[in-house]
Amino acid sequence: MNLLETIQTLKQERHAVILAHNYQRPDVQNLADFTGDSLELARKATAIEAETIVFCGVHFMAETAAILNPDKTVLIPDAHSGCPMADMITAAQLVEFKAQHPAAKVVCYVNSTAEVKAESDCCCTSANAAEIVRHYDGHDVIFVPDQHLGSVVEETLGRKLILWPGYCPTHARINPREIQALKTAHPNALVLAHPECPKPVRIVSDHILSTGQMCTFVKDSPARAFIIATEEGLLHRLRQENPEKAFHRVSPFAVCPNMKLNTVEKVLFCLRDRTPVVSVAEPVAARARRAIEQMLAWS
């Protein structure tokens, strides 16, 4: 059997399903049973009947799947696939920050550890952040860890939040001058930017959308060309779903090295060896689950 046939055999033997984030390598996306953004994957994780989940993403995403499926085995192909943004705040730092704003509610971007989620009132994704914060009208809101997504929420709702100074290094590398050059070269192309992008990038963009929202927007749009300001992995899905449209990558540096650690070979190894396992101990899991389930209820 070749590599892909072996994976399919192991999937059946392990009663497994493979989930992949939009930023994964093209061959990993092709292998997955479901590909999506953080919100889509969180929703999918609540409806999985398989005994084993192979999560091709970064560690906090696999943690989220484990929190929502305490009776299932959650595997990640590469245990070193972390998230620099998630590492920019710890639970201890959030507890201290909350003490400085005792009346505030805490909305936590899912790009965070289980321990940080456990200290939060509700989670959010880039697709539903403003919708979640709107539920806390009349309250001060601490928003962690992404200052740029928090800034988008402020602009959308016309209110101030208490922002933590975290950010995504990959999106921070996107340069507005590169976008302007692409707009000059492709004047009819629409610029779609992820809300993790810094404000100078968002200012020169036409629409601010999560990766899942970008996929829907492109499919429904009469436009024939798009400049995509997010991690380059999304371009594979966009091109597959819209072969008649043109997509331009904003920067050769918009690559998340952690997302790319997962490979097809590592998917095979983790299915074969049933490791690395991602799990979250109680009571952290219970408290984090409450914040995630609140998000899903409000989405």
BAZA-81091 format. One record per residue (C-alpha): residue in three letters; x, y, z; residue number from 1. Coordinates in Angstrom, 1 decimal, padded with zeros to 4 digits. Example, Ala and Ser with C-alpha at 12.3 -4.5 7.8 and 13.67 -1.06 7.14 Angstrom:
# BAZA-81091
SITE,aa,px,py,pz,i
SITE,ala,012.3,-004.5,007.8,1
SITE,ser,013.7,-001.1,007.1,2
***
This chain:
# BAZA-81091
SITE,aa,px,py,pz,i
SITE,met,000.0,000.0,000.0,1
SITE,asn,001.1,003.6,-000.6,2
SITE,leu,001.1,006.3,002.0,3
SITE,leu,-002.4,007.5,001.4,4
SITE,glu,-003.9,004.0,001.3,5
SITE,thr,-002.1,003.1,004.6,6
SITE,ile,-003.7,006.2,006.2,7
SITE,gln,-007.1,005.3,005.0,8
SITE,thr,-006.7,001.8,006.4,9
SITE,leu,-005.5,003.1,009.7,10
SITE,lys,-008.4,005.6,009.9,11
SITE,gln,-010.8,002.7,009.6,12
SITE,glu,-009.0,000.6,012.2,13
SITE,arg,-008.8,003.5,014.6,14
SITE,his,-012.4,004.8,013.9,15
SITE,ala,-010.7,008.1,013.2,16
SITE,val,-011.6,011.4,011.5,17
SITE,ile,-009.1,013.9,010.3,18
SITE,leu,-009.7,017.7,010.8,19
SITE,ala,-007.5,020.3,009.2,20
SITE,his,-007.2,024.1,009.5,21
SITE,asn,-007.2,026.3,006.4,22
SITE,tyr,-003.6,027.1,007.0,23
SITE,gln,-002.3,023.5,006.7,24
SITE,arg,-000.2,022.2,003.8,25
SITE,pro,-002.2,021.5,000.7,26
SITE,asp,-001.6,017.8,000.8,27
SITE,val,-002.7,017.7,004.5,28
SITE,gln,-005.9,019.6,003.5,29
SITE,asn,-006.5,017.2,000.7,30
SITE,leu,-006.2,014.3,003.2,31
SITE,ala,-008.7,015.8,005.7,32
SITE,asp,-012.3,014.8,006.2,33
SITE,phe,-013.1,018.4,007.0,34
SITE,thr,-011.2,021.6,006.5,35
SITE,gly,-012.2,024.9,008.1,36
SITE,asp,-011.4,027.9,010.2,37
SITE,ser,-011.4,027.9,014.0,38
SITE,leu,-015.2,028.4,014.4,39
SITE,glu,-016.1,025.8,011.8,40
SITE,leu,-013.7,023.3,013.4,41
SITE,ala,-015.0,024.0,016.9,42
SITE,arg,-018.6,023.4,015.6,43
SITE,lys,-017.5,020.2,013.8,44
SITE,ala,-015.7,018.9,016.9,45
SITE,thr,-019.0,018.9,018.8,46
SITE,ala,-020.7,016.6,016.2,47
SITE,ile,-018.0,014.0,015.7,48
SITE,glu,-019.0,010.4,016.3,49
SITE,ala,-015.5,008.9,015.6,50
SITE,glu,-013.5,007.5,018.5,51
SITE,thr,-010.3,009.3,017.4,52
SITE,ile,-009.8,012.8,016.2,53
SITE,val,-006.6,013.7,014.3,54
SITE,phe,-006.3,017.4,014.5,55
SITE,cys,-004.1,019.0,011.9,56
SITE,gly,-003.6,022.5,013.2,57
SITE,val,-001.8,024.0,016.2,58
SITE,his,-001.9,022.9,019.8,59
SITE,phe,-004.7,025.1,021.1,60
SITE,met,-007.0,023.9,018.4,61
SITE,ala,-006.4,020.2,019.3,62
SITE,glu,-006.9,021.2,023.0,63
SITE,thr,-010.3,022.7,022.1,64
SITE,ala,-011.3,019.5,020.4,65
SITE,ala,-010.2,017.5,023.5,66
SITE,ile,-012.1,019.8,025.8,67
SITE,leu,-015.3,019.3,023.7,68
SITE,asn,-014.7,015.6,023.4,69
SITE,pro,-013.5,014.3,026.8,70
SITE,asp,-014.4,010.7,025.9,71
SITE,lys,-012.5,010.7,022.6,72
SITE,thr,-008.8,010.4,021.8,73
SITE,val,-007.4,013.6,020.2,74
SITE,leu,-004.1,013.3,018.3,75
SITE,ile,-001.9,016.0,016.8,76
SITE,pro,000.6,015.0,014.1,77
SITE,asp,003.4,017.2,015.5,78
SITE,ala,003.4,018.0,019.2,79
SITE,his,005.6,021.1,018.6,80
SITE,ser,002.9,022.7,016.5,81
SITE,gly,002.3,025.6,018.9,82
SITE,cys,001.0,029.2,018.5,83
SITE,pro,003.2,032.2,019.4,84
SITE,met,000.1,034.3,020.0,85
SITE,ala,-001.3,031.8,022.5,86
SITE,asp,002.0,031.9,024.3,87
SITE,met,001.8,035.7,024.7,88
SITE,ile,-000.5,035.4,027.7,89
SITE,thr,-000.6,032.9,030.6,90
SITE,ala,-003.4,032.1,033.0,91
SITE,ala,-001.4,033.8,035.8,92
SITE,gln,-001.0,036.9,033.8,93
SITE,leu,-004.8,036.9,033.0,94
SITE,val,-005.7,036.5,036.7,95
SITE,glu,-003.5,039.5,037.5,96
SITE,phe,-005.0,041.5,034.7,97
SITE,lys,-008.5,040.6,035.8,98
SITE,ala,-007.7,041.8,039.3,99
SITE,gln,-006.9,045.3,037.9,100
SITE,his,-010.4,045.3,036.2,101
SITE,pro,-012.6,043.4,038.7,102
SITE,ala,-015.9,044.3,037.1,103
SITE,ala,-014.9,043.4,033.5,104
SITE,lys,-016.0,040.4,031.5,105
SITE,val,-013.2,038.4,029.8,106
SITE,val,-013.6,037.5,026.1,107
SITE,cys,-010.8,035.2,025.0,108
SITE,tyr,-009.9,034.6,021.4,109
SITE,val,-009.7,030.8,020.8,110
SITE,asn,-006.0,031.3,019.9,111
SITE,ser,-005.1,030.7,023.6,112
SITE,thr,-004.3,027.9,026.0,113
SITE,ala,-006.9,025.9,027.8,114
SITE,glu,-005.8,027.5,031.1,115
SITE,val,-006.5,031.0,029.7,116
SITE,lys,-009.8,029.9,028.4,117
SITE,ala,-010.6,028.6,031.9,118
SITE,glu,-010.1,032.1,033.3,119
SITE,ser,-012.5,033.6,030.7,120
SITE,asp,-016.2,034.3,030.6,121
SITE,cys,-016.5,033.4,026.9,122
SITE,cys,-014.4,032.5,023.9,123
SITE,cys,-014.6,033.9,020.4,124
SITE,thr,-013.1,033.4,017.0,125
SITE,ser,-012.2,035.9,014.3,126
SITE,ala,-015.5,035.2,012.7,127
SITE,asn,-017.7,035.9,015.7,128
SITE,ala,-015.7,038.2,018.0,129
SITE,ala,-017.9,041.3,017.6,130
SITE,glu,-021.0,039.2,017.9,131
SITE,ile,-019.8,037.8,021.2,132
SITE,val,-018.6,041.1,022.7,133
SITE,arg,-022.0,042.6,021.8,134
SITE,his,-023.5,040.3,024.4,135
SITE,tyr,-021.6,042.2,027.1,136
SITE,asp,-023.1,045.6,026.4,137
SITE,gly,-023.1,047.5,029.7,138
SITE,his,-019.9,045.8,030.9,139
SITE,asp,-016.3,046.6,030.5,140
SITE,val,-014.6,043.8,028.4,141
SITE,ile,-011.1,042.5,028.7,142
SITE,phe,-010.1,041.1,025.3,143
SITE,val,-007.2,038.7,025.1,144
SITE,pro,-004.8,038.0,023.5,145
SITE,asp,-005.0,039.5,020.1,146
SITE,gln,-004.8,043.3,020.1,147
SITE,his,-005.5,043.6,016.3,148
SITE,leu,-008.7,041.4,016.4,149
SITE,gly,-009.7,043.4,019.5,150
SITE,ser,-009.2,046.6,017.6,151
SITE,val,-011.5,045.3,014.8,152
SITE,val,-014.2,044.7,017.4,153
SITE,glu,-013.7,048.2,018.8,154
SITE,glu,-014.2,049.7,015.3,155
SITE,thr,-017.2,047.4,014.5,156
SITE,leu,-019.0,048.2,017.8,157
SITE,gly,-017.9,051.7,018.3,158
SITE,arg,-016.7,051.0,021.9,159
SITE,lys,-013.4,050.7,023.8,160
SITE,leu,-012.2,047.3,025.1,161
SITE,ile,-009.4,046.6,027.5,162
SITE,leu,-006.9,045.0,025.1,163
SITE,trp,-004.0,042.7,025.8,164
SITE,pro,-001.0,043.5,023.6,165
SITE,gly,-000.7,040.1,021.9,166
SITE,tyr,-000.5,039.5,018.1,167
SITE,cys,000.1,036.9,015.4,168
SITE,pro,003.7,037.2,014.1,169
SITE,thr,002.7,035.8,010.7,170
SITE,his,000.0,038.4,010.1,171
SITE,ala,002.3,041.1,011.5,172
SITE,arg,004.7,040.4,008.6,173
SITE,ile,002.2,041.4,006.0,174
SITE,asn,003.2,044.8,004.6,175
SITE,pro,000.6,047.3,003.3,176
SITE,arg,003.1,048.4,000.7,177
SITE,glu,003.0,044.9,-000.8,178
SITE,ile,-000.8,045.2,-001.0,179
SITE,gln,-000.6,048.6,-002.7,180
SITE,ala,001.8,047.2,-005.3,181
SITE,leu,-000.6,044.2,-005.9,182
SITE,lys,-003.5,046.6,-006.2,183
SITE,thr,-001.6,048.6,-008.8,184
SITE,ala,-000.8,045.4,-010.7,185
SITE,his,-004.3,044.0,-010.4,186
SITE,pro,-006.7,047.0,-010.2,187
SITE,asn,-009.8,044.9,-010.4,188
SITE,ala,-008.9,042.6,-007.5,189
SITE,leu,-010.6,042.8,-004.2,190
SITE,val,-008.4,042.8,-001.1,191
SITE,leu,-009.5,040.4,001.7,192
SITE,ala,-007.6,040.7,005.0,193
SITE,his,-007.8,038.7,008.1,194
SITE,pro,-008.6,040.6,011.3,195
SITE,glu,-005.3,039.5,012.9,196
SITE,cys,-003.6,041.9,010.4,197
SITE,pro,-002.4,045.2,011.9,198
SITE,lys,-004.4,048.3,011.1,199
SITE,pro,-002.3,049.7,008.3,200
SITE,val,-003.0,046.5,006.4,201
SITE,arg,-006.7,046.6,007.2,202
SITE,ile,-006.9,050.3,006.0,203
SITE,val,-005.8,049.3,002.5,204
SITE,ser,-008.1,046.3,002.3,205
SITE,asp,-011.7,046.0,001.0,206
SITE,his,-013.1,043.5,003.4,207
SITE,ile,-012.0,042.2,006.9,208
SITE,leu,-012.9,038.5,007.1,209
SITE,ser,-012.0,035.3,008.9,210
SITE,thr,-010.7,032.5,006.6,211
SITE,gly,-014.1,030.8,006.6,212
SITE,gln,-015.8,034.1,005.8,213
SITE,met,-013.3,034.6,003.0,214
SITE,cys,-014.2,031.3,001.4,215
SITE,thr,-017.9,032.1,001.5,216
SITE,phe,-017.4,035.7,000.2,217
SITE,val,-015.2,034.6,-002.7,218
SITE,lys,-017.7,031.9,-003.7,219
SITE,asp,-020.6,034.4,-003.7,220
SITE,ser,-018.8,037.4,-005.2,221
SITE,pro,-019.0,038.3,-008.9,222
SITE,ala,-015.4,039.5,-008.6,223
SITE,arg,-012.9,037.5,-010.6,224
SITE,ala,-009.6,038.3,-008.8,225
SITE,phe,-008.7,038.6,-005.1,226
SITE,ile,-005.6,039.7,-003.1,227
SITE,ile,-005.6,037.5,000.0,228
SITE,ala,-004.0,039.0,003.2,229
SITE,thr,-003.7,036.0,005.4,230
SITE,glu,-001.5,032.9,005.9,231
SITE,glu,-000.8,031.4,002.5,232
SITE,gly,-002.4,028.0,003.2,233
SITE,leu,-005.8,029.4,002.6,234
SITE,leu,-005.0,030.0,-001.1,235
SITE,his,-005.1,026.2,-001.7,236
SITE,arg,-008.7,025.9,-000.6,237
SITE,leu,-009.7,029.1,-002.4,238
SITE,arg,-008.2,027.9,-005.7,239
SITE,gln,-009.8,024.4,-005.3,240
SITE,glu,-013.3,025.8,-004.7,241
SITE,asn,-013.0,028.6,-007.3,242
SITE,pro,-010.9,027.4,-010.2,243
SITE,glu,-012.2,030.1,-012.5,244
SITE,lys,-011.0,032.9,-010.2,245
SITE,ala,-007.5,034.4,-009.6,246
SITE,phe,-005.8,034.7,-006.2,247
SITE,his,-002.8,036.7,-005.4,248
SITE,arg,-000.6,036.0,-002.3,249
SITE,val,000.4,039.2,-000.5,250
SITE,ser,003.8,038.1,000.8,251
SITE,pro,006.2,035.2,000.7,252
SITE,phe,006.6,035.7,004.4,253
SITE,ala,002.9,035.2,005.3,254
SITE,val,003.6,031.6,006.3,255
SITE,cys,003.0,030.1,009.8,256
SITE,pro,005.9,027.7,010.4,257
SITE,asn,004.0,026.0,013.2,258
SITE,met,001.0,025.2,011.0,259
SITE,lys,003.4,023.7,008.5,260
SITE,leu,004.9,021.2,011.0,261
SITE,asn,002.1,018.8,010.3,262
SITE,thr,002.8,016.6,007.3,263
SITE,val,001.1,013.6,005.7,264
SITE,glu,003.8,011.3,007.0,265
SITE,lys,003.2,012.6,010.5,266
SITE,val,-000.5,011.9,010.1,267
SITE,leu,000.3,008.3,009.3,268
SITE,phe,002.7,008.0,012.3,269
SITE,cys,000.2,009.5,014.8,270
SITE,leu,-002.5,007.2,013.6,271
SITE,arg,-000.2,004.2,013.7,272
SITE,asp,001.3,004.9,017.1,273
SITE,arg,-001.8,006.7,018.6,274
SITE,thr,000.5,009.6,019.8,275
SITE,pro,001.0,012.5,020.5,276
SITE,val,-002.2,012.6,022.5,277
SITE,val,-003.6,016.0,023.4,278
SITE,ser,-005.7,016.1,026.6,279
SITE,val,-006.7,018.7,029.2,280
SITE,ala,-007.0,017.8,032.9,281
SITE,glu,-010.0,018.7,035.0,282
SITE,pro,-011.0,021.1,036.5,283
SITE,val,-009.3,023.3,033.8,284
SITE,ala,-011.2,021.4,031.0,285
SITE,ala,-014.6,022.0,032.7,286
SITE,arg,-014.0,025.7,033.1,287
SITE,ala,-012.6,026.1,029.6,288
SITE,arg,-015.5,024.0,028.2,289
SITE,arg,-018.0,026.4,029.7,290
SITE,ala,-016.4,029.4,027.9,291
SITE,ile,-016.3,027.5,024.6,292
SITE,glu,-019.8,026.3,024.9,293
SITE,gln,-021.0,029.8,025.7,294
SITE,met,-019.4,031.0,022.5,295
SITE,leu,-021.1,028.2,020.5,296
SITE,ala,-024.5,029.0,022.1,297
SITE,trp,-024.1,032.7,021.1,298
SITE,ser,-022.9,032.0,017.5,299
***
